[in-house]
Amino acid sequence: MELDPEQIRHLRRLGHDLKPVVLTGAAGVSEPVLQEIERALTDHELIKVKLAGADKAERRAMAERITERTGAALVQAIGRVALLYRPNPERRPEQRIEV
């Protein structure tokens, strides 16, 4: 999923006050973690994930794996936190995040 710069700015503003809803552990991006991310994206569309990686490259690889497996867009990655967005067309219009 590709987002233009205006959409990214909008989603970053919306995600600023969010707390991470999924935490990766020592096992990294395991199947149960991916299932929890899927559930959270379906419920909320915009989520933060805390990545427990040793270095920046490893955390970036984890974020890329998550986006590949879930179809979400990586809005922002700062430090150990990634902000992800995936629209849910099944949500009622008043509950959707408009980008």
Buried (B, 14 or more C-beta within 10 A) or exposed (E): EEBEEEBBEBBBEBBEEEEBBBEBEEEBBEEEBBEBBBEBBEEBBBBBBBBBBEEEEEBBBBBBEBBEEBEBBBBBBEEBBBBBBBBEEEBEEEEEBEB
